[in-house]
Amino acid sequence: MSDRKQWTGATIVGQLNREWERLCDDSAAGRIAAVWAEADVRLAGLESLEAIEAASRRPIDHRTDLMLSALLERAVQRGEEGDLAARIMVQLMLGRAVITAHALRGLVRDAEERAQLVVVALWEAVRGFPAARRTTYIAPWLAWDVHARAKRAALAAGAEIPVGDATEYATPERPVNASEELAKVLAWAVAEGVLSTDEVELLAARYGSESPERRSWTSVADATDLARDRGVSQAAIRQRCSRAARKLSKAAARYVATNVF
């Protein structure tokens, strides 16, 4: 039986999915989501858990970062709303968690043990998310953090570690800034044949930046300049960027699974 089939049954992932279905039907949770949607423009229109989940499935853009920022700001807090926001984030990232668990099969043989390890890492990453500092590229950053946490835990579990050296595995790795993240993804996309060199150069020109403090996914390069340089219309530039971004988005899960952290 494959990992994917195992994780749909009486496992931690299956349990979380069934719990999520019950939570979506819970009127108290629905009221909290409605209050959030009314009070926070970043969650405007997302008046239910189902609406939030549906929004998470659209192509990743600045709206995704805004939504996740709003949820994670709440998820790091204690209390009923913090617990609910954290649970929502766990559900939104659960698919990536399954991919991460599969990627760690060389370190932990038992599929359910891997799944439990990754879910714990996901919960810890959500609860400890640096919401004030990390406001862009949230989904990939969180996926990488979960992978790194889970991998450290798997390595620690598979080796006899002297008590005095245990802190080595708890030391956080240097956060990768947005430009580095984009460069890594684009380099992988070319190597794997996901995007052509022209598509990568266009995305890099449109969204790349040398500054690690870039605030959003909004273009740094003006579409007018890009269009003039390439002898095409601004609409054509936007269409090309959109097509390339969609192709990259579809391959994102494969990138998370194969990236070496």
C-alpha positions as CSV (number, residue, x, y, z in Angstrom):
1,M,0.0,0.0,0.0
2,S,1.4,3.4,-0.9
3,D,1.9,6.3,1.6
4,R,-0.9,8.3,0.0
5,K,-3.4,5.5,0.4
6,Q,-2.3,4.8,4.0
7,W,-2.7,8.4,4.9
8,T,-6.3,8.6,3.8
9,G,-7.5,6.0,6.4
10,A,-7.3,5.8,10.2
11,T,-4.1,7.8,10.4
12,I,-3.3,11.2,11.8
13,V,-3.9,12.8,8.4
14,G,-7.2,11.1,8.0
15,Q,-8.2,12.1,11.5
16,L,-7.3,15.7,10.8
17,N,-9.4,15.7,7.7
18,R,-12.4,14.3,9.5
19,E,-11.9,16.8,12.3
20,W,-11.8,19.5,9.7
21,E,-15.1,18.4,8.2
22,R,-16.7,18.6,11.7
23,L,-15.1,22.0,12.3
24,C,-16.5,23.4,9.1
25,D,-20.0,22.4,10.4
26,D,-19.3,24.0,13.8
27,S,-21.4,27.1,14.2
28,A,-19.1,28.7,16.8
29,A,-16.1,28.4,14.4
30,G,-18.2,29.8,11.6
31,R,-19.1,32.8,13.7
32,I,-15.5,33.5,14.5
33,A,-14.5,33.3,10.9
34,A,-17.4,35.7,10.0
35,V,-16.1,38.2,12.7
36,W,-12.6,38.0,11.2
37,A,-13.9,38.7,7.7
38,E,-15.8,41.7,9.0
39,A,-12.9,43.1,11.0
40,D,-9.9,42.4,8.8
41,V,-9.8,43.5,5.2
42,R,-7.3,40.8,4.5
43,L,-10.0,38.3,5.2
44,A,-12.8,40.2,3.5
45,G,-15.3,37.8,1.9
46,L,-13.9,34.8,3.7
47,E,-16.8,34.4,6.1
48,S,-16.5,30.6,6.6
49,L,-13.8,28.0,7.0
50,E,-14.9,26.6,3.6
51,A,-14.3,30.0,2.0
52,I,-10.9,30.2,3.5
53,E,-10.0,26.8,2.3
54,A,-11.2,27.6,-1.2
55,A,-9.2,30.8,-1.3
56,S,-6.0,28.9,-0.4
57,R,-6.4,26.8,-3.5
58,R,-6.2,29.7,-6.0
59,P,-2.9,30.5,-7.6
60,I,-0.5,32.0,-5.1
61,D,-0.2,35.8,-5.3
62,H,-0.2,38.8,-2.9
63,R,-3.8,38.0,-1.8
64,T,-2.5,34.6,-0.5
65,D,0.1,36.3,1.6
66,L,-2.4,38.8,3.0
67,M,-4.8,36.0,4.0
68,L,-2.1,33.8,5.5
69,S,-0.6,36.8,7.4
70,A,-4.0,37.5,8.9
71,L,-4.4,33.9,10.0
72,L,-0.9,33.5,11.3
73,E,-1.1,36.8,13.3
74,R,-3.9,35.1,15.2
75,A,-2.4,31.6,15.2
76,V,0.5,32.7,17.4
77,Q,-1.8,34.0,20.1
78,R,-3.4,31.9,22.8
79,G,-7.1,31.4,23.4
80,E,-10.0,30.2,21.3
81,E,-9.3,32.3,18.3
82,G,-5.6,31.5,18.3
83,D,-6.4,27.8,18.5
84,L,-8.8,28.1,15.6
85,A,-6.5,30.1,13.4
86,A,-3.7,27.6,14.0
87,R,-6.0,24.7,13.2
88,I,-7.0,26.4,9.9
89,M,-3.3,26.9,9.0
90,V,-2.5,23.3,9.7
91,Q,-5.3,22.2,7.4
92,L,-4.3,24.6,4.6
93,M,-0.7,23.2,4.8
94,L,-1.7,19.6,5.3
95,G,-1.2,18.6,1.7
96,R,2.4,19.9,1.8
97,A,2.9,18.1,5.0
98,V,2.0,14.8,3.4
99,I,4.5,15.6,0.6
100,T,7.2,16.4,3.2
101,A,6.5,13.2,5.0
102,H,6.9,11.2,1.8
103,A,10.2,13.0,1.1
104,L,11.5,11.8,4.5
105,R,10.9,8.1,3.8
106,G,14.7,7.5,3.7
107,L,15.0,8.7,7.3
108,V,11.9,7.2,8.8
109,R,10.6,3.9,7.4
110,D,7.1,3.9,9.0
111,A,4.6,6.1,7.0
112,E,2.4,6.9,10.0
113,E,5.4,7.7,12.2
114,R,6.6,10.1,9.5
115,A,3.2,11.7,9.2
116,Q,3.0,12.3,12.9
117,L,6.4,13.7,13.0
118,V,5.7,16.2,10.2
119,V,2.3,17.2,11.7
120,V,4.0,18.0,15.0
121,A,6.6,20.1,13.1
122,L,3.8,21.9,11.2
123,W,1.9,22.7,14.4
124,E,5.1,24.0,16.0
125,A,6.0,26.1,12.9
126,V,2.5,27.7,12.8
127,R,2.5,28.5,16.5
128,G,6.0,29.9,16.4
129,F,5.7,31.7,13.1
130,P,7.4,35.1,13.0
131,A,4.3,36.9,11.8
132,A,5.7,40.4,12.4
133,R,8.8,39.7,10.2
134,R,7.6,37.3,7.6
135,T,4.8,38.8,5.5
136,T,5.7,37.6,2.0
137,Y,6.2,34.2,0.3
138,I,4.6,32.7,3.4
139,A,3.4,29.4,2.1
140,P,6.8,28.2,0.7
141,W,8.7,29.6,3.6
142,L,6.4,27.8,6.0
143,A,6.7,24.6,4.0
144,W,10.5,24.8,4.1
145,D,10.5,25.5,7.9
146,V,8.3,22.4,8.4
147,H,10.6,20.3,6.3
148,A,13.7,21.5,8.2
149,R,12.0,20.9,11.6
150,A,10.8,17.5,10.6
151,K,14.1,16.5,9.1
152,R,16.0,17.6,12.2
153,A,13.6,15.6,14.4
154,A,14.0,12.5,12.1
155,L,17.8,12.7,12.3
156,A,17.7,13.2,16.0
157,A,15.4,10.2,16.5
158,G,17.7,8.0,14.3
159,A,20.9,8.8,16.1
160,E,22.2,8.6,19.6
161,I,22.8,12.2,20.5
162,P,24.7,13.2,23.7
163,V,22.5,15.3,25.9
164,G,24.9,18.2,25.8
165,D,24.7,18.3,22.0
166,A,20.9,18.2,21.7
167,T,20.7,22.0,21.2
168,E,22.4,21.5,17.9
169,Y,19.1,20.3,16.4
170,A,17.1,23.1,18.0
171,T,19.1,25.9,16.5
172,P,17.0,27.7,13.9
173,E,18.5,28.0,10.4
174,R,19.1,31.4,8.9
175,P,15.8,32.5,7.2
176,V,16.1,32.7,3.5
177,N,15.0,36.1,2.2
178,A,12.5,36.5,-0.6
179,S,15.0,37.1,-3.4
180,E,17.0,34.0,-2.4
181,E,13.8,31.9,-2.3
182,L,12.8,33.1,-5.8
183,A,16.2,32.4,-7.2
184,K,16.2,28.9,-5.8
185,V,12.7,28.1,-7.2
186,L,13.6,29.5,-10.6
187,A,16.9,27.7,-10.8
188,W,15.1,24.5,-10.0
189,A,12.3,25.2,-12.5
190,V,14.9,25.5,-15.4
191,A,16.8,22.4,-14.3
192,E,13.6,20.3,-14.1
193,G,12.2,21.7,-17.4
194,V,9.2,23.3,-15.7
195,L,10.0,26.7,-17.3
196,S,12.1,27.8,-20.2
197,T,15.0,30.1,-19.8
198,D,13.0,33.0,-21.3
199,E,10.2,32.4,-18.9
200,V,12.5,32.3,-15.9
201,E,14.3,35.5,-17.1
202,L,10.9,37.2,-17.4
203,L,9.7,36.2,-13.9
204,A,13.0,37.2,-12.4
205,A,12.8,40.6,-14.1
206,R,9.2,41.1,-13.1
207,Y,9.3,39.9,-9.5
208,G,13.0,39.7,-8.6
209,S,14.7,42.1,-6.3
210,E,18.1,42.4,-4.6
211,S,16.4,43.7,-1.5
212,P,15.5,41.2,1.2
213,E,12.9,43.7,2.6
214,R,10.7,43.7,-0.5
215,R,7.1,44.0,0.9
216,S,5.0,42.0,-1.5
217,W,4.6,40.1,-4.7
218,T,3.9,43.4,-6.5
219,S,6.1,43.8,-9.5
220,V,9.4,45.7,-8.9
221,A,9.9,46.1,-12.6
222,D,7.3,48.2,-14.4
223,A,5.5,46.3,-17.1
224,T,6.0,49.2,-19.5
225,D,9.7,48.9,-19.3
226,L,9.6,45.1,-19.7
227,A,7.3,45.4,-22.7
228,R,9.5,48.0,-24.4
229,D,12.6,46.0,-23.9
230,R,11.0,42.9,-25.4
231,G,9.1,44.8,-28.2
232,V,5.6,43.6,-27.1
233,S,2.6,45.1,-25.4
234,Q,2.1,45.4,-21.6
235,A,-0.8,43.0,-21.9
236,A,1.4,40.4,-23.5
237,I,4.0,40.7,-20.7
238,R,1.3,40.2,-18.1
239,Q,-0.1,37.2,-19.9
240,R,3.3,35.6,-20.2
241,C,4.0,36.2,-16.5
242,S,0.7,34.8,-15.6
243,R,1.2,31.6,-17.7
244,A,4.7,31.1,-16.3
245,A,3.5,31.6,-12.8
246,R,0.7,29.1,-13.2
247,K,3.1,26.5,-14.6
248,L,5.4,27.1,-11.6
249,S,2.5,26.9,-9.2
250,K,1.4,23.5,-10.5
251,A,4.9,22.2,-10.0
252,A,5.3,23.7,-6.5
253,A,4.5,20.5,-4.6
254,R,7.3,18.7,-6.6
255,Y,9.7,21.4,-5.7
256,V,9.0,21.1,-2.0
257,A,9.3,17.4,-2.1
258,T,12.7,17.4,-4.0
259,N,14.4,20.5,-2.6
260,V,17.4,19.8,-0.4
261,F,17.1,21.8,2.8
